[in-house]
Amino acid sequence: MQTFKTSGVCAKTIEFKIEDGILQEVKFIGGCPGNAIGLSAVIQGMKVQDVIAKLEGTECGKRSTSCPDQLAKGLREFMK
């Protein structure tokens, strides 16, 4: 599992596992549990690049970022 420390959102960290470019597992530590569990279930098994494309730039209320956006940032950082 990889761990990404978030910034500007309720979740403190996001843990994820990638195999062969496919997102196998995602866990948000902190934040809104129902949303995090739902999002994780929807994106599990997707190509990492597709997840980044769908979630990057998502805002939360007046914040310029969100938990999904932070996940995209973490995945992008991991893929470098």
C-alpha positions in Angstrom: 0.0 0.0 0.0 1.1 3.5 -0.8 0.3 6.4 1.5 -0.4 9.9 0.4 -0.6 12.7 3.0 -3.5 15.0 2.0 -3.7 18.8 2.2 -6.8 21.0 2.6 -9.3 18.2 3.1 -10.9 16.4 6.0 -9.2 13.0 5.3 -5.7 13.0 6.7 -4.2 10.4 4.4 -5.2 8.2 1.6 -3.8 4.6 1.2 -3.9 2.9 -2.2 -2.6 -0.2 -3.9 -1.9 -0.4 -7.6 -1.0 -3.5 -9.7 -0.3 -3.3 -13.4 -1.7 0.2 -13.7 -5.0 -0.9 -12.0 -6.3 0.6 -8.7 -6.8 -2.4 -6.5 -7.6 -0.8 -3.2 -8.3 2.6 -1.7 -8.7 3.7 1.9 -9.4 7.3 3.1 -8.2 7.8 6.7 -10.6 10.5 8.2 -13.1 12.5 6.3 -16.7 11.5 5.4 -16.9 7.7 5.8 -19.9 7.1 3.6 -18.5 9.1 0.7 -15.1 7.6 1.0 -16.4 4.0 1.1 -18.7 4.7 -1.9 -16.0 6.4 -4.0 -13.5 3.6 -3.2 -16.0 0.9 -4.3 -16.8 2.7 -7.6 -13.1 3.3 -8.6 -11.7 0.0 -7.5 -10.5 -2.0 -10.5 -10.2 1.0 -12.8 -7.1 2.1 -14.7 -5.2 4.6 -12.6 -5.0 7.1 -15.5 -8.8 6.9 -15.9 -9.3 7.6 -12.1 -7.0 10.6 -12.4 -8.8 12.0 -15.4 -12.2 11.7 -13.7 -11.3 13.0 -10.3 -8.6 15.6 -10.8 -9.8 19.2 -10.2 -12.9 18.2 -8.1 -13.7 20.8 -5.6 -15.5 20.5 -2.2 -17.7 23.5 -1.4 -15.5 26.6 -1.3 -12.3 24.6 -1.1 -10.2 24.4 -4.3 -9.6 20.7 -3.6 -11.4 17.6 -2.3 -10.7 14.1 -1.2 -11.2 12.8 -4.8 -8.9 15.6 -6.1 -6.3 14.7 -3.4 -6.5 11.0 -4.5 -5.8 12.0 -8.1 -2.8 14.0 -6.9 -1.5 11.1 -4.9 -2.0 8.7 -7.8 -0.3 11.1 -10.2 2.6 11.5 -7.8 2.9 7.7 -7.5 2.9 7.3 -11.3 5.9 9.6 -11.9 
